[in-house]
Amino acid sequence: MKYRPDPALTAALRALASRAGRIELRVTPGARRDEVRIVDGAVQLRVTAPPADGAANEAVLRLLAAALGRPRRDLTLLRGATARIKLVGIAPE
């Protein structure tokens, strides 16, 4: 995965995540390309991985880590392993 986030997007994601150390996402698996967007204050992720065997969840965590400029090990899926709405915990810096 080669994903280079826009610095403004990274700053906005960090601002959303810094409030509680967690961030809520709406995920679309099986998309044509990986993408992170903020629409009306909600974070939307599209990943190319299929929603099978946890592949999409792992892709979501990798993509979000890249967008935040953090290592993957700092992110934990807290809720929504089989749902489109997911809650991800972010370790403090």
N, CA, C and O atoms as a GROMACS GRO file, in nm:
protein
  372
    1MET      N    1   0.084  -0.116   0.000
    1MET     CA    2   0.000   0.000   0.000
    1MET      C    3   0.089   0.123   0.000
    1MET      O    4   0.173   0.141   0.088
    2LYS      N    5   0.069   0.207  -0.098
    2LYS     CA    6   0.141   0.334  -0.105
    2LYS      C    7   0.038   0.443  -0.089
    2LYS      O    8  -0.033   0.478  -0.183
    3TYR      N    9   0.031   0.497   0.029
    3TYR     CA   10  -0.067   0.600   0.059
    3TYR      C   11   0.006   0.719   0.119
    3TYR      O   12   0.075   0.706   0.220
    4ARG      N   13  -0.010   0.832   0.057
    4ARG     CA   14   0.049   0.956   0.107
    4ARG      C   15  -0.063   1.053   0.140
    4ARG      O   16  -0.124   1.111   0.051
    5PRO      N   17  -0.089   1.070   0.268
    5PRO     CA   18  -0.200   1.158   0.306
    5PRO      C   19  -0.166   1.305   0.289
    5PRO      O   20  -0.050   1.346   0.296
    6ASP      N   21  -0.267   1.382   0.268
    6ASP     CA   22  -0.255   1.527   0.263
    6ASP      C   23  -0.223   1.576   0.406
    6ASP      O   24  -0.288   1.531   0.501
    7PRO      N   25  -0.127   1.665   0.423
    7PRO     CA   26  -0.094   1.714   0.558
    7PRO      C   27  -0.214   1.775   0.630
    7PRO      O   28  -0.223   1.765   0.753
    8ALA      N   29  -0.303   1.839   0.558
    8ALA     CA   30  -0.423   1.896   0.621
    8ALA      C   31  -0.514   1.786   0.675
    8ALA      O   32  -0.574   1.801   0.781
    9LEU      N   33  -0.523   1.674   0.602
    9LEU     CA   34  -0.603   1.561   0.648
    9LEU      C   35  -0.541   1.500   0.773
    9LEU      O   36  -0.613   1.465   0.867
   10THR      N   37  -0.410   1.486   0.775
   10THR     CA   38  -0.340   1.432   0.892
   10THR      C   39  -0.366   1.519   1.014
   10THR      O   40  -0.393   1.467   1.123
   11ALA      N   41  -0.358   1.648   0.998
   11ALA     CA   42  -0.382   1.741   1.109
   11ALA      C   43  -0.526   1.730   1.158
   11ALA      O   44  -0.551   1.731   1.279
   12ALA      N   45  -0.621   1.720   1.067
   12ALA     CA   46  -0.762   1.709   1.105
   12ALA      C   47  -0.790   1.577   1.177
   12ALA      O   48  -0.864   1.575   1.275
   13LEU      N   49  -0.730   1.468   1.129
   13LEU     CA   50  -0.748   1.339   1.195
   13LEU      C   51  -0.688   1.340   1.335
   13LEU      O   52  -0.747   1.288   1.430
   14ARG      N   53  -0.570   1.399   1.348
   14ARG     CA   54  -0.507   1.406   1.480
   14ARG      C   55  -0.590   1.490   1.576
   14ARG      O   56  -0.599   1.458   1.695
   15ALA      N   57  -0.651   1.596   1.527
   15ALA     CA   58  -0.737   1.679   1.612
   15ALA      C   59  -0.859   1.600   1.657
   15ALA      O   60  -0.898   1.609   1.773
   16LEU      N   61  -0.919   1.523   1.568
   16LEU     CA   62  -1.035   1.441   1.604
   16LEU      C   63  -0.996   1.333   1.705
   16LEU      O   64  -1.072   1.304   1.797
   17ALA      N   65  -0.881   1.273   1.687
   17ALA     CA   66  -0.838   1.162   1.772
   17ALA      C   67  -0.785   1.209   1.907
   17ALA      O   68  -0.792   1.134   2.005
   18SER      N   69  -0.732   1.330   1.915
   18SER     CA   70  -0.669   1.375   2.039
   18SER      C   71  -0.769   1.401   2.150
   18SER      O   72  -0.733   1.402   2.268
   19ARG      N   73  -0.891   1.423   2.114
   19ARG     CA   74  -0.993   1.454   2.216
   19ARG      C   75  -1.011   1.340   2.315
   19ARG      O   76  -1.013   1.363   2.436
   20ALA      N   77  -1.024   1.217   2.266
   20ALA     CA   78  -1.054   1.104   2.354
   20ALA      C   79  -0.956   0.988   2.337
   20ALA      O   80  -0.968   0.887   2.407
   21GLY      N   81  -0.861   1.001   2.247
   21GLY     CA   82  -0.769   0.890   2.224
   21GLY      C   83  -0.832   0.778   2.144
   21GLY      O   84  -0.782   0.666   2.140
   22ARG      N   85  -0.942   0.809   2.081
   22ARG     CA   86  -1.011   0.712   1.996
   22ARG      C   87  -1.083   0.786   1.885
   22ARG      O   88  -1.110   0.906   1.894
   23ILE      N   89  -1.112   0.713   1.779
   23ILE     CA   90  -1.176   0.776   1.664
   23ILE      C   91  -1.277   0.677   1.604
   23ILE      O   92  -1.251   0.557   1.595
   24GLU      N   93  -1.392   0.730   1.565
   24GLU     CA   94  -1.496   0.648   1.504
   24GLU      C   95  -1.488   0.661   1.352
   24GLU      O   96  -1.471   0.770   1.299
   25LEU      N   97  -1.501   0.547   1.284
   25LEU     CA   98  -1.485   0.543   1.139
   25LEU      C   99  -1.605   0.477   1.073
   25LEU      O  100  -1.671   0.392   1.133
   26ARG      N  101  -1.633   0.517   0.951
   26ARG     CA  102  -1.728   0.445   0.866
   26ARG      C  103  -1.644   0.386   0.755
   26ARG      O  104  -1.574   0.457   0.683
   27VAL      N  105  -1.651   0.252   0.742
   27VAL     CA  106  -1.562   0.179   0.653
   27VAL      C  107  -1.639   0.119   0.536
   27VAL      O  108  -1.749   0.066   0.552
   28THR      N  109  -1.580   0.129   0.418
   28THR     CA  110  -1.632   0.064   0.298
   28THR      C  111  -1.525  -0.032   0.248
   28THR      O  112  -1.426   0.012   0.188
   29PRO      N  113  -1.543  -0.163   0.270
   29PRO     CA  114  -1.445  -0.261   0.220
   29PRO      C  115  -1.469  -0.292   0.072
   29PRO      O  116  -1.578  -0.265   0.020
   30GLY      N  117  -1.370  -0.348   0.007
   30GLY     CA  118  -1.385  -0.388  -0.133
   30GLY      C  119  -1.394  -0.271  -0.229
   30GLY      O  120  -1.452  -0.283  -0.337
   31ALA      N  121  -1.339  -0.158  -0.190
   31ALA     CA  122  -1.345  -0.038  -0.275
   31ALA      C  123  -1.243  -0.049  -0.389
   31ALA      O  124  -1.158  -0.138  -0.389
   32ARG      N  125  -1.253   0.040  -0.482
   32ARG     CA  126  -1.162   0.042  -0.596
   32ARG      C  127  -1.022   0.090  -0.556
   32ARG      O  128  -0.923   0.045  -0.613
   33ARG      N  129  -1.015   0.182  -0.456
   33ARG     CA  130  -0.887   0.232  -0.409
   33ARG      C  131  -0.897   0.268  -0.262
   33ARG      O  132  -1.006   0.290  -0.210
   34ASP      N  133  -0.782   0.274  -0.195
   34ASP     CA  134  -0.777   0.314  -0.055
   34ASP      C  135  -0.793   0.466  -0.047
   34ASP      O  136  -0.734   0.540  -0.125
   35GLU      N  137  -0.875   0.509   0.049
   35GLU     CA  138  -0.902   0.653   0.060
   35GLU      C  139  -0.948   0.685   0.202
   35GLU      O  140  -1.018   0.606   0.265
   36VAL      N  141  -0.907   0.801   0.251
   36VAL     CA  142  -0.952   0.853   0.380
   36VAL      C  143  -1.012   0.990   0.354
   36VAL      O  144  -0.951   1.075   0.288
   37ARG      N  145  -1.133   1.011   0.408
   37ARG     CA  146  -1.200   1.141   0.392
   37ARG      C  147  -1.266   1.180   0.523
   37ARG      O  148  -1.302   1.094   0.604
   38ILE      N  149  -1.282   1.308   0.543
   38ILE     CA  150  -1.362   1.359   0.654
   38ILE      C  151  -1.477   1.435   0.591
   38ILE      O  152  -1.457   1.535   0.521
   39VAL      N  153  -1.599   1.387   0.617
   39VAL     CA  154  -1.719   1.447   0.560
   39VAL      C  155  -1.811   1.485   0.676
   39VAL      O  156  -1.855   1.398   0.752
   40ASP      N  157  -1.839   1.612   0.690
   40ASP     CA  158  -1.925   1.663   0.798
   40ASP      C  159  -1.880   1.616   0.935
   40ASP      O  160  -1.962   1.581   1.020
   41GLY      N  161  -1.749   1.615   0.958
   41GLY     CA  162  -1.694   1.577   1.088
   41GLY      C  163  -1.684   1.427   1.112
   41GLY      O  164  -1.639   1.385   1.219
   42ALA      N  165  -1.725   1.346   1.014
   42ALA     CA  166  -1.718   1.200   1.027
   42ALA      C  167  -1.606   1.148   0.937
   42ALA      O  168  -1.589   1.193   0.824
   43VAL      N  169  -1.531   1.052   0.989
   43VAL     CA  170  -1.419   0.994   0.914
   43VAL      C  171  -1.470   0.876   0.833
   43VAL      O  172  -1.533   0.785   0.888
   44GLN      N  173  -1.442   0.877   0.704
   44GLN     CA  174  -1.482   0.768   0.614
   44GLN      C  175  -1.357   0.709   0.551
   44GLN      O  176  -1.274   0.780   0.495
   45LEU      N  177  -1.346   0.576   0.560
   45LEU     CA  178  -1.234   0.505   0.499
   45LEU      C  179  -1.287   0.409   0.395
   45LEU      O  180  -1.388   0.342   0.415
   46ARG      N  181  -1.216   0.402   0.283
   46ARG     CA  182  -1.244   0.303   0.179
   46ARG      C  183  -1.118   0.221   0.163
   46ARG      O  184  -1.010   0.277   0.143
   47VAL      N  185  -1.132   0.088   0.171
   47VAL     CA  186  -1.015   0.000   0.155
   47VAL      C  187  -1.044  -0.102   0.046
   47VAL      O  188  -1.158  -0.142   0.026
   48THR      N  189  -0.939  -0.143  -0.022
   48THR     CA  190  -0.954  -0.239  -0.131
   48THR      C  191  -0.968  -0.382  -0.079
   48THR      O  192  -1.015  -0.469  -0.152
   49ALA      N  193  -0.929  -0.407   0.043
   49ALA     CA  194  -0.934  -0.543   0.098
   49ALA      C  195  -1.078  -0.590   0.111
   49ALA      O  196  -1.166  -0.510   0.143
   50PRO      N  197  -1.103  -0.719   0.087
   50PRO     CA  198  -1.238  -0.773   0.102
   50PRO      C  199  -1.273  -0.792   0.249
   50PRO      O  200  -1.184  -0.807   0.333
   51PRO      N  201  -1.403  -0.791   0.281
   51PRO     CA  202  -1.444  -0.807   0.421
   51PRO      C  203  -1.447  -0.955   0.462
   51PRO      O  204  -1.551  -1.005   0.503
   52ALA      N  205  -1.334  -1.023   0.452
   52ALA     CA  206  -1.328  -1.165   0.485
   52ALA      C  207  -1.202  -1.193   0.568
   52ALA      O  208  -1.095  -1.140   0.538
   53ASP      N  209  -1.216  -1.274   0.670
   53ASP     CA  210  -1.104  -1.318   0.753
   53ASP      C  211  -1.027  -1.203   0.815
   53ASP      O  212  -0.907  -1.215   0.839
   54GLY      N  213  -1.092  -1.092   0.842
   54GLY     CA  214  -1.026  -0.979   0.907
   54GLY      C  215  -0.935  -0.898   0.817
   54GLY      O  216  -0.865  -0.808   0.865
   55ALA      N  217  -0.934  -0.927   0.688
   55ALA     CA  218  -0.844  -0.855   0.596
   55ALA      C  219  -0.879  -0.707   0.589
   55ALA      O  220  -0.790  -0.622   0.587
   56ALA      N  221  -1.007  -0.676   0.586
   56ALA     CA  222  -1.048  -0.535   0.578
   56ALA      C  223  -1.013  -0.461   0.707
   56ALA      O  224  -0.971  -0.346   0.703
   57ASN      N  225  -1.031  -0.527   0.822
   57ASN     CA  226  -0.997  -0.462   0.949
   57ASN      C  227  -0.848  -0.429   0.956
   57ASN      O  228  -0.811  -0.320   0.998
   58GLU      N  229  -0.765  -0.520   0.914
   58GLU     CA  230  -0.620  -0.496   0.915
   58GLU      C  231  -0.584  -0.384   0.816
   58GLU      O  232  -0.499  -0.300   0.845
   59ALA      N  233  -0.650  -0.383   0.700
   59ALA     CA  234  -0.625  -0.277   0.602
   59ALA      C  235  -0.669  -0.142   0.656
   59ALA      O  236  -0.604  -0.040   0.631
   60VAL      N  237  -0.779  -0.139   0.729
   60VAL     CA  238  -0.828  -0.015   0.789
   60VAL      C  239  -0.726   0.039   0.888
   60VAL      O  240  -0.694   0.158   0.888
   61LEU      N  241  -0.674  -0.048   0.973
   61LEU     CA  242  -0.577  -0.004   1.073
   61LEU      C  243  -0.446   0.044   1.008
   61LEU      O  244  -0.387   0.143   1.053
   62ARG      N  245  -0.402  -0.025   0.904
   62ARG     CA  246  -0.281   0.019   0.834
   62ARG      C  247  -0.302   0.153   0.765
   62ARG      O  248  -0.216   0.241   0.772
   63LEU      N  249  -0.416   0.170   0.699
   63LEU     CA  250  -0.446   0.294   0.629
   63LEU      C  251  -0.461   0.411   0.727
   63LEU      O  252  -0.409   0.520   0.702
   64LEU      N  253  -0.530   0.388   0.837
   64LEU     CA  254  -0.548   0.494   0.935
   64LEU      C  255  -0.414   0.531   0.999
   64LEU      O  256  -0.388   0.648   1.024
   65ALA      N  257  -0.330   0.432   1.025
   65ALA     CA  258  -0.197   0.460   1.081
   65ALA      C  259  -0.116   0.546   0.984
   65ALA      O  260  -0.049   0.640   1.026
   66ALA      N  261  -0.122   0.514   0.857
   66ALA     CA  262  -0.050   0.593   0.757
   66ALA      C  263  -0.105   0.736   0.750
   66ALA      O  264  -0.029   0.831   0.738
   67ALA      N  265  -0.237   0.748   0.758
   67ALA     CA  266  -0.299   0.881   0.751
   67ALA      C  267  -0.265   0.965   0.874
   67ALA      O  268  -0.254   1.087   0.865
   68LEU      N  269  -0.249   0.901   0.990
   68LEU     CA  270  -0.214   0.972   1.112
   68LEU      C  271  -0.064   0.995   1.127
   68LEU      O  272  -0.021   1.073   1.211
   69GLY      N  273   0.014   0.925   1.044
   69GLY     CA  274   0.159   0.935   1.056
   69GLY      C  275   0.210   0.863   1.180
   69GLY      O  276   0.309   0.905   1.240
   70ARG      N  277   0.142   0.757   1.219
   70ARG     CA  278   0.176   0.678   1.338
   70ARG      C  279   0.205   0.535   1.296
   70ARG      O  280   0.160   0.493   1.189
   71PRO      N  281   0.278   0.459   1.378
   71PRO     CA  282   0.298   0.317   1.346
   71PRO      C  283   0.170   0.238   1.370
   71PRO      O  284   0.089   0.275   1.454
   72ARG      N  285   0.154   0.130   1.297
   72ARG     CA  286   0.034   0.046   1.308
   72ARG      C  287   0.014  -0.006   1.450
   72ARG      O  288  -0.099  -0.022   1.495
   73ARG      N  289   0.123  -0.032   1.522
   73ARG     CA  290   0.113  -0.090   1.656
   73ARG      C  291   0.046   0.004   1.756
   73ARG      O  292   0.006  -0.040   1.863
   74ASP      N  293   0.034   0.134   1.723
   74ASP     CA  294  -0.031   0.230   1.812
   74ASP      C  295  -0.183   0.229   1.801
   74ASP      O  296  -0.250   0.296   1.879
   75LEU      N  297  -0.239   0.154   1.707
   75LEU     CA  298  -0.383   0.151   1.686
   75LEU      C  299  -0.442   0.017   1.726
   75LEU      O  300  -0.382  -0.088   1.702
   76THR      N  301  -0.560   0.021   1.787
   76THR     CA  302  -0.630  -0.100   1.831
   76THR      C  303  -0.776  -0.088   1.793
   76THR      O  304  -0.838   0.016   1.814
   77LEU      N  305  -0.830  -0.194   1.736
   77LEU     CA  306  -0.972  -0.198   1.704
   77LEU      C  307  -1.048  -0.227   1.833
   77LEU      O  308  -1.035  -0.336   1.889
   78LEU      N  309  -1.127  -0.131   1.880
   78LEU     CA  310  -1.199  -0.145   2.006
   78LEU      C  311  -1.339  -0.202   1.986
   78LEU      O  312  -1.387  -0.280   2.068
   79ARG      N  313  -1.402  -0.164   1.878
   79ARG     CA  314  -1.540  -0.207   1.854
   79ARG      C  315  -1.568  -0.208   1.704
   79ARG      O  316  -1.516  -0.125   1.630
   80GLY      N  317  -1.652  -0.304   1.660
   80GLY     CA  318  -1.697  -0.305   1.522
   80GLY      C  319  -1.622  -0.399   1.431
   80GLY      O  320  -1.607  -0.369   1.312
   81ALA      N  321  -1.573  -0.511   1.483
   81ALA     CA  322  -1.495  -0.603   1.400
   81ALA      C  323  -1.573  -0.653   1.279
   81ALA      O  324  -1.514  -0.680   1.175
   82THR      N  325  -1.705  -0.666   1.292
   82THR     CA  326  -1.786  -0.714   1.180
   82THR      C  327  -1.884  -0.608   1.129
   82THR      O  328  -1.973  -0.638   1.050
   83ALA      N  329  -1.867  -0.485   1.174
   83ALA     CA  330  -1.959  -0.378   1.135
   83ALA      C  331  -1.888  -0.274   1.049
   83ALA      O  332  -1.765  -0.269   1.044
   84ARG      N  333  -1.967  -0.191   0.981
   84ARG     CA  334  -1.909  -0.083   0.901
   84ARG      C  335  -1.862   0.033   0.988
   84ARG      O  336  -1.767   0.103   0.952
   85ILE      N  337  -1.928   0.054   1.101
   85ILE     CA  338  -1.889   0.159   1.194
   85ILE      C  339  -1.792   0.097   1.294
   85ILE      O  340  -1.827   0.001   1.364
   86LYS      N  341  -1.671   0.152   1.302
   86LYS     CA  342  -1.567   0.096   1.388
   86LYS      C  343  -1.516   0.204   1.482
   86LYS      O  344  -1.516   0.322   1.451
   87LEU      N  345  -1.473   0.159   1.599
   87LEU     CA  346  -1.410   0.247   1.696
   87LEU      C  347  -1.266   0.201   1.713
   87LEU      O  348  -1.241   0.086   1.747
   88VAL      N  349  -1.172   0.292   1.689
   88VAL     CA  350  -1.030   0.259   1.695
   88VAL      C  351  -0.965   0.341   1.807
   88VAL      O  352  -0.981   0.463   1.813
   89GLY      N  353  -0.893   0.271   1.894
   89GLY     CA  354  -0.818   0.337   1.999
   89GLY      C  355  -0.679   0.372   1.950
   89GLY      O  356  -0.617   0.297   1.875
   90ILE      N  357  -0.630   0.488   1.994
   90ILE     CA  358  -0.498   0.536   1.951
   90ILE      C  359  -0.413   0.559   2.076
   90ILE      O  360  -0.452   0.635   2.164
   91ALA      N  361  -0.298   0.493   2.082
   91ALA     CA  362  -0.208   0.508   2.196
   91ALA      C  363  -0.155   0.649   2.202
   91ALA      O  364  -0.132   0.711   2.098
   92PRO      N  365  -0.135   0.702   2.324
   92PRO     CA  366  -0.079   0.838   2.335
   92PRO      C  367   0.065   0.842   2.285
   92PRO      O  368   0.138   0.743   2.290
   93GLU      N  369   0.103   0.959   2.237
   93GLU     CA  370   0.240   0.976   2.183
   93GLU      C  371   0.340   0.992   2.294
   93GLU      O  372   0.459   1.007   2.268
   0.00000   0.00000   0.00000
